[in-house]
Amino acid sequence: MERVCFKLRVRADRLEEYTRRHRDVWPEMLDALRAAGWRNYGLFLGDDGLLIGYLETDDFEASLAGMDATEANRRWQAEMAEFFELGSAERPDSGLERLTEVFHLA
């Protein structure tokens, strides 16, 4: 099992709406995440727009590929792109900056 932590940056003027949108994640998106192997997935948002994501999966690259193959994810990424400072990434899920785990208390 892999524990994965990543960061992105949400635009400061979109924090409230970004949070609101995650209260009503589409059921088909939740199903796609589960089917692609995303477990124990959570997002944490700072007042400055720093977004930290955490998930557990058997194979992160395969989980990303599984999500990339779904229509629900393509629609979700297209809708959510406007919320992020993406740099050269076109979609939020292609701009994830994975963090290195340095400690874990099991």
C-alpha positions in Angstrom: 0.0 0.0 0.0 1.2 3.5 -0.8 0.3 6.5 1.3 0.3 9.6 -0.9 0.3 13.2 0.1 0.2 16.0 -2.5 -0.3 19.7 -2.7 -2.0 22.2 -5.0 -2.9 25.9 -4.6 -6.5 27.1 -4.7 -6.9 30.7 -5.9 -7.5 33.0 -2.9 -10.7 34.5 -4.4 -12.2 31.0 -4.8 -11.7 29.4 -1.4 -15.4 29.5 -0.2 -16.8 28.2 -3.5 -14.2 25.5 -3.7 -15.1 24.3 -0.2 -18.8 24.5 -1.0 -18.4 22.4 -4.2 -16.8 19.6 -2.1 -19.9 19.3 0.1 -21.7 17.9 -3.0 -19.2 15.8 -4.9 -21.0 14.0 -7.7 -21.9 10.3 -6.8 -20.3 9.2 -10.1 -17.1 10.9 -9.1 -17.0 9.2 -5.7 -17.7 5.9 -7.4 -14.9 6.5 -9.9 -12.4 7.3 -7.1 -13.3 4.1 -5.3 -13.1 2.0 -8.4 -9.7 3.5 -9.3 -8.3 2.4 -5.8 -8.4 5.8 -3.9 -9.0 4.9 -0.3 -9.0 7.1 2.9 -8.9 10.2 0.6 -9.1 13.6 2.1 -8.4 17.2 1.3 -7.3 19.9 3.7 -7.4 23.6 2.7 -5.5 26.5 4.4 -6.7 30.1 4.5 -3.9 31.0 2.1 -5.1 28.5 -0.5 -2.7 25.7 0.2 -4.5 22.5 -0.5 -3.1 19.2 0.9 -4.5 15.9 -0.3 -4.0 12.5 1.3 -4.9 9.1 0.1 -4.0 5.4 0.3 -3.8 3.2 -2.7 -2.1 0.0 -3.9 -0.5 1.8 -6.9 -0.7 5.6 -7.2 0.2 5.7 -10.9 -2.4 3.1 -11.7 -5.0 5.0 -9.6 -4.2 8.2 -11.5 -4.5 6.3 -14.8 -7.8 4.7 -13.7 -9.3 8.1 -12.9 -8.0 9.6 -16.2 -10.0 7.0 -18.0 -13.3 8.1 -16.6 -15.8 10.6 -18.0 -16.7 11.7 -14.5 -13.1 12.7 -13.8 -12.7 14.6 -17.1 -15.9 16.6 -16.4 -14.9 17.3 -12.7 -11.4 18.4 -13.7 -12.7 20.7 -16.4 -15.1 22.3 -13.9 -12.6 22.6 -11.1 -9.7 24.0 -13.1 -10.8 27.6 -12.6 -10.3 27.2 -8.9 -6.6 26.5 -9.1 -3.3 28.3 -9.7 -2.1 25.6 -12.2 1.1 26.9 -13.7 1.8 24.8 -16.8 -0.7 22.1 -15.9 -3.9 22.1 -17.8 -6.0 20.2 -15.2 -5.7 20.1 -11.4 -5.0 16.3 -11.4 -2.0 16.8 -13.7 -0.5 19.5 -11.5 -0.3 17.5 -8.2 3.0 18.0 -6.4 3.6 14.9 -4.5 5.3 15.3 -1.1 7.8 12.9 0.3 6.8 11.0 3.5 9.5 11.4 6.1 7.7 9.9 9.1 4.7 7.7 9.8 3.4 6.5 13.2 1.6 3.2 12.6 
